[in-house]
Amino acid sequence: MTNRTNPRKTAGRLVIDMFKEYKAFSPKTAQPAEICKDLPLSSNVIAYTITNMLKDGILVNTEDNKFYFSQKNWDIFQKKFNRVYWLIIGIPAGVAVLLYVIQAFGILK
């Protein structure tokens, strides 16, 4: 069903987009994992991606072994990811500024 695929998309984004395309947003509209079979990914990568998304609650498994996308859990995951990303960038930047100030004012001799 997907005709155009952005080669820069991650496996996670490709899987999410597929569930969005099929409008799988609730147990009633849930879809089987087979909807991802035509993605330009190996079956191992698709299985790994879906498993990780299940652990984070981004995809939710139904009793009949179908899946749907949880926008609420996706938003929570993105906020958590963004916080970690900014910490990884912010801490080294803060240390660099602190060292520059110490060096510029000759606080440590």
LINTAQUI-V274958 format. One line per field, one symbol per residue. phi: phi as a letter, one per 40 degrees, with the letter a starting at -180 (. if undefined). psi: psi as a letter, one per 40 degrees, with the letter a starting at -180 (. if undefined). burial: # if it has 16 or more other ideal C-beta (glycine too) atoms within 10 Angstrom, else .. Layout:
phi: ???
psi: ???
burial: ???
//
This chain:
phi: .ccbbcccccdccccdccccdcfcbadcbdbcccccccccbcccccccccccccccgcbbccccgbbacbcdccccccccccccdccccccccccccdcccccccfcbb
psi: dhdhhheeiidddddddddddefgeiddeiiieeeedeifiidddddddddddddeedihhidffiiihhddddddddddddddddddddddddddddddddddefdh.
burial: ..........##.######..#.#.....##.#.##..#.#....#..##..#....###.....#####...#..#................................
//
